[in-house]
Amino acid sequence: MSHVNTTRRGMMAFGAAALAAPALAQSRQPLRISVWGGSWRDLVSEQIGRRFTQATGIPVEYQTGGTIDRLNRARLTRSAPESDITFTTSHIGWLYANDDLYERFDAAKVPNASRLVEQARISPFHVGTWAYVYTIGWRPDLLPNMNFESWEDLWKPELRNRLAAPDFDPSHLIAVAAKLEGADAANWERGQDRLRALRPNFRAFYTNDANSQQLIASGDTPVQVILSMNAHHIAGQGVNLRLAIPREGAVLGVDTAAVMKGSRNQEAAWRFIDMALDPAVQAGIAADKKGSPTVTGVQLPQNVASLPGVFTTPEQWSSQALIIDHRLRAEKTNEWRRWFQENIIAR
């Protein structure tokens, strides 16, 4: 997954207990967190890590890197894991789980897990900590007569040579094309011809969020399949950008946390994840990144709750999210990338 840097915001008040459990108070061994770098490291540090240290006295260290690089590192160090907790995407988390790198999730040690929305209960090993969507973003000043009520609108001939999408993850369009053909991601082959028909509308395939921002801000690609958090950040910088939630749903993404198997600091690790799921912390994360809380009972300001792709009600979760089965997505990621590169990007 590619993530965008955003302006950091002030911490919200947090009502954590002032005293940590004796076992935690006596152990000052740093808790080690594996996470993406940049603003994502800052997000975890400021919204969760700082509160955790204030409540427990335990310092937190961060190990940063790319999604796959961190997975490969975890595989190499499985006998002595370098981190106690890993943050990664829902489907890559399944690759960790399949490689027996995660502890089984212990809900008894994470009381706030009882608040999790169903869509954030990813596996017996990892749970969602925030959510977002990939959907259609466009420049209404450059495409004044366009509306996107359906994903099918991306195929309009008026968009020839104007569309961009990520080159690192074609799963969004793979799932959309299958759905438009009456299938699902498990039967993705049924959407192949539809994807080939979209080729004339592509102008570029962006490699990361900075590249996405540049392409849409400059107007080189006035319509994109875009990360909602990225779009809200760009709009906040003054770019005239709108975000659609097509009637088929926007493709849901969930970032997750799990305790690494063999961690020697598990009590602190479970406490950290519990803190990440506290409604006050979740409100801070949503305000910072403009994403969806993954637990119930979170109070968001209206200017955040009203943003497209920020889900705060069961109805929104059920009707506006297009969900690709997370385990299937993990299993198919490499196959989908190869096919998309050979048949769409390289043509």
C-alpha positions in Angstrom: 0.0 0.0 0.0 1.1 3.5 -0.7 0.4 6.2 1.9 0.3 10.0 1.8 2.0 12.5 4.1 -0.5 14.9 5.8 -0.3 17.7 8.2 -0.2 16.6 11.8 -2.9 17.8 14.1 -3.2 18.3 17.8 -3.8 15.4 20.1 -7.3 15.0 21.4 -7.9 14.5 25.1 -7.6 10.9 26.1 -9.0 9.4 29.3 -6.7 6.5 29.7 -6.1 5.2 33.3 -3.2 7.0 34.9 -1.7 3.8 36.4 -0.5 0.9 34.3 -0.8 -2.7 35.4 2.1 -3.6 37.8 3.7 -5.9 35.2 3.7 -3.1 32.7 5.0 -0.5 35.2 7.9 -2.7 36.2 9.0 -3.4 32.6 10.6 -0.5 30.8 11.7 -2.6 27.8 10.7 -0.6 24.7 7.7 -1.7 22.7 8.8 -2.1 19.1 6.3 -1.2 16.4 6.7 -2.0 12.7 4.9 0.6 10.5 5.2 2.6 7.3 7.4 5.7 7.5 6.5 9.3 7.1 3.1 10.5 8.2 2.0 7.0 9.1 4.8 6.6 11.6 3.9 10.1 12.9 0.2 9.1 13.1 0.9 6.0 15.2 3.4 7.8 17.4 1.3 10.9 18.1 -2.2 9.4 18.3 -1.3 6.1 20.0 2.3 5.8 21.1 2.5 9.1 23.1 -0.6 8.2 25.0 0.6 4.7 25.6 3.9 5.9 27.1 2.1 8.5 29.3 -0.2 5.7 30.6 2.4 3.0 31.1 5.8 4.6 31.3 6.9 2.2 28.5 8.8 3.8 25.6 8.0 3.0 22.0 10.4 2.4 19.2 9.4 2.4 15.5 10.8 0.3 12.7 9.8 1.8 9.3 9.8 0.5 5.8 7.7 -0.5 2.8 4.9 -3.0 3.0 6.6 -5.9 1.3 10.1 -5.0 2.6 8.8 -5.3 6.2 7.0 -8.6 5.4 10.2 -10.1 4.0 12.2 -8.8 7.0 9.7 -10.5 9.4 10.1 -13.8 7.5 13.9 -13.6 7.9 13.8 -12.9 11.6 10.9 -15.1 12.6 12.9 -16.9 15.3 13.7 -13.6 17.0 11.1 -11.0 15.8 12.4 -7.5 15.6 9.0 -6.0 16.4 6.2 -6.7 18.9 3.4 -5.2 16.8 3.0 -4.9 13.0 0.8 -2.4 11.2 0.0 -3.4 7.6 -2.9 -3.7 5.2 -5.6 -6.3 5.7 -4.6 -8.5 2.8 -0.8 -8.4 3.4 -1.6 -9.2 7.1 -3.0 -12.5 5.8 0.4 -13.2 4.3 1.9 -12.8 7.7 -0.8 -15.0 9.2 -0.3 -17.7 6.6 3.4 -17.7 7.4 2.7 -18.2 11.1 4.2 -14.8 12.0 1.3 -13.5 14.1 0.0 -14.4 17.6 -3.7 -15.4 17.7 -5.7 -12.3 18.6 -6.5 -12.4 22.3 -9.8 -10.4 22.7 -9.7 -10.9 26.5 -6.6 -8.7 26.6 -8.1 -6.1 24.3 -11.4 -4.9 25.8 -12.0 -2.3 23.1 -12.1 -5.1 20.6 -15.8 -5.6 21.6 -16.4 -2.3 19.8 -15.0 -3.4 16.4 -17.3 -3.0 13.4 -17.8 -6.3 11.6 -15.8 -5.1 8.6 -12.7 -4.6 10.8 -12.7 -8.2 12.2 -10.2 -9.3 9.5 -8.9 -12.6 10.8 -8.3 -14.6 14.0 -4.9 -12.8 14.0 -5.2 -9.2 13.0 -7.8 -6.4 13.3 -8.6 -3.1 11.6 -7.3 0.1 13.2 -8.5 2.6 10.5 -10.2 2.3 7.1 -10.4 4.2 3.8 -11.6 3.6 0.3 -10.2 3.7 -3.2 -12.7 5.4 -5.4 -13.1 7.9 -8.3 -11.7 11.4 -7.7 -12.0 14.1 -10.4 -11.4 17.7 -11.1 -14.8 19.3 -11.8 -13.1 22.5 -13.1 -11.5 20.4 -15.8 -14.4 18.0 -16.4 -17.4 20.3 -15.8 -20.0 18.0 -17.3 -18.9 14.8 -15.7 -20.5 13.0 -12.8 -19.6 9.6 -11.5 -22.7 7.7 -10.3 -21.3 4.4 -11.3 -17.8 2.9 -11.8 -19.0 2.3 -15.4 -18.6 6.0 -16.0 -14.9 5.6 -16.1 -15.4 3.9 -19.5 -16.9 7.0 -21.1 -15.2 8.0 -24.3 -15.0 11.6 -23.1 -12.3 10.4 -20.6 -9.9 9.2 -23.3 -6.3 9.8 -22.3 -7.4 11.4 -19.0 -7.4 8.6 -16.4 -4.8 7.5 -13.9 -4.7 4.5 -11.5 -2.0 3.0 -9.2 0.5 0.7 -10.8 1.3 -1.0 -7.5 -2.2 -2.5 -6.8 -4.7 -3.2 -9.6 -7.1 -5.1 -7.2 -9.5 -2.1 -7.1 -10.1 -2.1 -10.9 -10.0 -5.9 -11.0 -12.8 -6.2 -8.5 -14.8 -3.3 -10.1 -14.6 -4.8 -13.6 -15.7 -8.2 -12.3 -18.6 -6.7 -10.4 -19.8 -4.8 -13.5 -19.8 -8.1 -15.3 -22.0 -9.6 -12.6 -19.1 -11.5 -10.9 -16.9 -11.1 -7.9 -13.2 -10.9 -7.4 -13.0 -14.7 -7.1 -14.2 -14.9 -10.7 -12.1 -11.9 -11.8 -11.4 -13.3 -15.2 -15.0 -12.3 -16.3 -13.9 -8.7 -16.1 -10.8 -9.0 -18.3 -12.3 -7.8 -21.5 -13.9 -4.9 -19.8 -10.5 -3.9 -18.4 -9.0 -4.1 -21.8 -11.7 -1.8 -23.1 -10.6 0.8 -20.5 -7.1 1.1 -22.0 -7.7 4.1 -24.2 -8.8 6.2 -21.2 -5.6 5.7 -19.3 -3.0 8.5 -19.5 -0.8 7.4 -16.6 -0.2 4.9 -13.8 1.0 6.5 -10.7 3.7 4.9 -8.6 3.0 6.5 -5.2 0.9 9.1 -3.5 3.2 12.0 -4.3 3.0 11.0 -8.0 -0.8 10.8 -7.7 -1.0 14.3 -6.1 1.2 15.8 -8.8 -0.8 14.3 -11.7 -4.2 15.4 -10.5 -3.0 18.8 -9.1 -1.4 19.7 -12.4 -4.5 18.5 -14.4 -2.4 15.9 -16.4 -4.9 13.3 -15.2 -8.1 15.0 -14.2 -9.7 11.8 -13.1 -8.1 9.0 -10.9 -8.8 5.9 -9.1 -7.6 7.5 -5.8 -7.1 6.8 -2.1 -9.7 8.8 -0.3 -7.3 10.0 2.4 -5.0 11.2 -0.4 -7.9 13.0 -2.1 -9.0 14.8 1.1 -5.5 15.9 1.7 -5.2 17.3 -1.8 -8.5 19.1 -1.5 -7.3 20.6 1.8 -4.4 22.1 -0.2 -6.8 24.0 -2.4 -7.1 21.7 -5.4 -10.6 21.6 -6.8 -11.2 17.9 -6.3 -14.4 15.9 -5.8 -14.7 12.3 -4.6 -17.5 9.9 -5.7 -19.0 6.9 -3.9 -20.3 4.9 -6.9 -23.6 3.0 -6.5 -21.6 -0.3 -6.6 -19.6 0.9 -3.6 -16.1 2.3 -3.1 -13.3 -0.3 -2.7 -12.6 -0.7 1.0 -9.1 -0.7 2.4 -8.4 -1.5 6.1 -5.0 -1.1 7.8 -4.5 -3.5 10.7 -2.5 -4.3 13.7 -1.3 -7.7 15.1 1.1 -9.0 17.8 4.1 -10.8 16.3 4.5 -14.4 17.3 7.4 -14.8 19.7 7.2 -11.2 21.0 8.7 -10.9 24.5 6.6 -7.9 25.3 3.1 -9.2 24.7 1.3 -7.7 27.6 2.4 -4.3 26.5 1.6 -5.1 22.9 -2.0 -6.1 23.7 -2.3 -2.9 25.8 -1.1 -0.8 22.9 -3.6 -2.4 20.5 -6.4 -1.8 23.0 -5.4 1.8 23.2 -5.5 2.1 19.4 -9.1 0.9 19.5 -10.2 3.4 22.2 -12.9 5.7 20.7 -11.0 8.9 21.7 -7.9 7.6 19.9 -10.0 6.5 16.9 -11.4 10.0 16.8 -7.9 11.5 16.7 -6.9 9.1 13.9 -10.0 10.0 11.8 -9.4 13.7 12.3 -5.8 13.4 11.3 -6.1 11.1 8.2 -9.8 11.6 7.2 -10.5 7.9 7.4 -13.1 5.7 9.0 -12.9 4.6 12.6 -13.1 0.9 13.0 -15.0 0.9 16.3 -18.4 2.1 17.3 -19.0 5.0 19.7 -16.6 7.5 18.0 -17.7 11.1 18.0 -16.4 13.0 15.0 -16.9 16.6 14.0 -19.3 17.1 11.2 -16.7 18.3 8.8 -14.9 15.0 9.1 -18.0 12.7 9.4 -19.5 14.2 6.2 -16.6 13.4 4.0 -17.1 10.8 1.3 -15.4 7.6 2.3 -15.6 8.2 6.0 -18.1 5.6 7.4 -19.7 6.3 10.8 -22.9 4.3 10.5 -23.8 0.6 9.9 -25.7 1.7 6.8 -22.7 3.4 5.3 -20.5 0.3 6.0 -23.0 -2.0 4.4 -24.1 0.0 1.4 -21.0 2.1 0.4 -18.1 -0.3 0.9 -17.2 -2.7 -1.9 -15.2 -5.4 -0.1 -12.7 -7.7 -1.7 -12.2 -10.8 0.5 -9.0 -10.0 2.3 -7.6 -13.5 2.2 -8.4 -13.9 -1.5 -6.8 -10.6 -2.2 -3.6 -11.8 -0.5 -3.6 -15.0 -2.5 -4.3 -13.2 -5.9 -2.2 -10.1 -5.5 0.8 -11.3 -7.5 -1.3 -12.9 -10.2 -3.4 -9.7 -10.6 -0.3 -7.5 -10.8 1.3 -9.7 -13.5 -1.9 -9.8 -15.6 -2.5 -6.0 -15.2 1.1 -5.2 -16.1 1.1 -7.4 -19.2 -2.4 -6.6 -20.5 -3.1 -3.0 -19.4 0.0 -1.1 -18.5 2.4 -2.5 -21.1 -0.1 -2.1 -24.0 
